[in-house]
Amino acid sequence: MGLRINDTIPDLTVETDQGSFSLHEFVGDSWAILFSHPKDFTPVCTTEFGAVARLSDEWEKRGTKVIGVSVDGVEEHRKWKGDIEKVAGTKAGFPIIADAGLEVSKAFDMLPAEAYMPDGRTPNDSATVRSVFIISPDKQLKLSMTYPMNVGRNFAEVLRALDGLQTAGKNGVATPADWQVGEDVIIPATVSDEDAKAKFGAFDTVLPYLRKAKLPG
C-alpha cells in the first residue's frame, strides 16, 4: 500500500550528488518537497528542474527544502546539472537522489513493487516515477501529485498548494478553489458561529456550510 495523506514518510538513507543522508535528517524542522523524474537528460524534466532552480528564493521564503529524485546515478546527476543550469539561467543548488535501485520510488509507491528495469532502461520504463510530494516538518506527507511524461508540471501550483498547506495548518482554516495568499479563507464546519466571530470578526455566510473570512492581521 502506498503512502497516504498524514502518513510519516519512510526514513530512508539516500545517496545524492551532495552526499548521503536520511530523508528525515534532510527534512529536519522544515517543510520539504520531493519531486521525481524518470531519467536524467530528458527534455521535459530538464525544464522542470530548471523551474525549481529559479524558484530558490520562493522556497527559502517558505522555509522549504527541495530535493529531486531520478533513477540514474550520482555522476549522471552531476553532469545533468550543467544542462539544468543552462536552461534555468541559475544554479541548481538542491540535491538529486540517485535512485538506481528504486528504493525511494517503491517506498513512495511511484512504481509497482515488482517493477524491474534492466540496464539501459529508457524513460518509458520508469514513466510512473514522476510525482511531487509535499512533506511537513513532522515528516508527514501532506500532498501528492502525479503527472504523465508529456505534460510539464506547474510549479506555480506547487507553490500555491504549499502556501495553502502552511496557511491552513498555522491558522486552523481551509482554503477555497484557486486560493492565493491574502484572499479569504474558509472557516471549518467544526467551528461555531460564535467562535468564528471571536477569532475572525466579521465573516460571510455564503451557504450554511460555507463561511468565508479574512485571516486576522
N, C-alpha and C positions, 0 to 999 in steps of 0.2 A: 504494500500500500504506500502511496506517495505521501509527501508532506502535506498537511492541511493547515489552513489558517490557524495561527496561535500555537502550532507545534514548535518545539525547540529544534533548531537546526542541528544536524549532526556535527560533532566537534572533530572533524577530520583534520589530519595533518596533511597539508598540501605543499607541493613544490611549485614555485613560481619563478619568473625572471628576476624577482627581487629577494630570493631566498625561500627557505621553508618555514612554515609556522602553522599553528592550528587555526581553524576558522573562528573559534570563539576568541582566541587571542587577537585575531585581526579585528573583529568587531569591537572588542573592548567595551567602552562605555558610549559608543557612538551608534548612530544608525548606519546601516550598510546596504549597498546594492550589489548584488551578484548578477552579472549578465553573461550569458553563454553563447557560444558560436560553434558551428560545425567544423570549421577548419580555418587555419591561417591562410593568408594570401588569397582571399576570396573577395569579390567586389563589394557586395552589399555590406558585409561585415566590416570591411575596411572603412567605409563611410560611417558606420555606426560607432566604431572605436574612435574615429576622429571626432564625432559629435560629442561623445563622452569626454574626450580630452578638452574640447573647447568649453565645456561646462564646469571646469575645475573650480572656478570661483563660486559658482552656484552650489556645488556640493559642499564646499567649505562653509558657506554661509549657513547651511542647514545642519552642520555638524555630522556630515555623512561621508563615509568612505565608500569607494567603488572598487570593485575587483572583477576582472574578466575571467572567463573560462573558455579554453579551447582544447580540442582533443589532440593537438600537436604538442611537441616538446619545447623545453625551455629555449634551446638555441633557435628554433624556428620563431618563437615569440620575440626574441631579441632582434632578429633580422626583420620581422614583420613590423616592428615598431617604427623602423625607419620609413616604411611606406605610410603607416598611420599618421606619423608626424608631418609627412609631406602633404597628405590630404588635409589634415587638420590645420596646418599652419601654426602649430603649437606643440609643446612637449606632451607626451602621453605618460604622465607620472604614476599612473596606477599599476598595480601588479596584474599579471595574467597567469592563471593557474594552468600548469601543464597536466592535462587530464588524460594522458595517453592510455591509462588503464581503465578509464571510465568510472573510477570510484565516485567522483563528485556527481557525474551525470546520472549514475544509477541511484545514489543516495538521495538526490533531489527529484528522482523519478522523471528525468528527461529522456530516458531510454527504457525499453523493456529490459527486465533483469537478465534475460537470456541473450541480449544483443551481443553479436560478435562482429568485430570489424578486423579483417586481415590487414597486413601491411599494405601500404599503397592505397588505402581507402580514399574515396572521394567524398566531397561534401554531402552527396546524396546518401552515403552510408550512415551519416550521423545527422540527418536532416532534423530530427526531433531535438537535437541539442541546440535550442535557440529560444531561450527563456530569460525573463527578468524576475528577480526575487528581491523584495524589499524586506529587510530584517531590522527589527527594533533593538535597542540597547540591551534588552533582556534576552537576546538571542532567539527571539520568536519570529517565525515567518508571518508577515503582516499582509503581503500582497504578492501575487504571482501573475505573470502574463506570458503567453507562448505565441510565437509568430511563425508563419511559414518562411521558407527560404527566400521567396521572391518579393517580399514586402519589407522595406526598411522600417525599423522601429522609430516611433516619435518620442524622442527623449524630452520634449517639452511636456508631453503627457506623463512621463515618468516623474518629472519634477512636480507637476501639478498633483499627482497622486501622493507623492511624498509630503507635499505641503498639507494635503488633506489629512493624511495619517497623523502627522505631527500635531496639527491643529485639533483634530478630534481627540487624540489621546491626552493632550495637555488640558483641554477645556471641557471634556465630557460632553461633546456635541457630535453631530453628524454633519456631513456636507452634501448639498444637493448636486444634481447633474451639472456638469460644466463649471463647477465652483472654482473661483480664483481667490487668492488671498485678498482680504478686505471686504469681500461680499458677505451677505447674510448667511448664517448657518442654521441648521435645523435643531430644534430642541427635542431631545429624546422623549418618546412617549411615556417613559417611566418617571419623568419629572412633572410634578403637578403644576397647574397654572400659578398657584401661589408661590411655589419655589422658583418657577421660571421668572416671575416678576421680581422676586428678591435678587435673583442672580443676574438677569439681563435687563431689568427695567421694562420698558415697553417692548412688546413683541406683536407680530402679525399672525393671526389665526387664519390661515388660508383654507384649511379644512379642519374638522375636529381632531384629526390625527396628524396634521401638518402645520407646525408652528415655526415661524422664522424670526430670527433676531440678530442684531449686531453683537459681536463679541465685546464685552466690557473693555474699555481702554483702547 
